[in-house]
Amino acid sequence: MLSSGPPIESSATFKYNGQEYELNVSTLARLSLLGQGAHGTVLKMQHTQSAAVMAVKVKLLRLMLQGLHRNSERG
């Protein structure tokens, strides 16, 4: 069985107005939902340290992997 484990996280750095910032889940605030599709959700988010507003795609990787694992157990 696939472990539910901790959330999958990513981090990066980006430059905004000439300053470099860290970008990860804890530095983003959700503003609104922009759209949903078969492979994820796009959210309008604001970086809390820089006030930069951006679109962030949240992929449904964990759910897709769990579905693939369940299907492989059946067949």
Buried (B, 14 or more C-beta within 10 A) or exposed (E): EEEEEEEEEEEEEEEBEEEEBEBEEEBBEEEEEEEEEEEBBBBBBBBEEBEBEBEBEBEBEBEEEBEEEEEEEEE
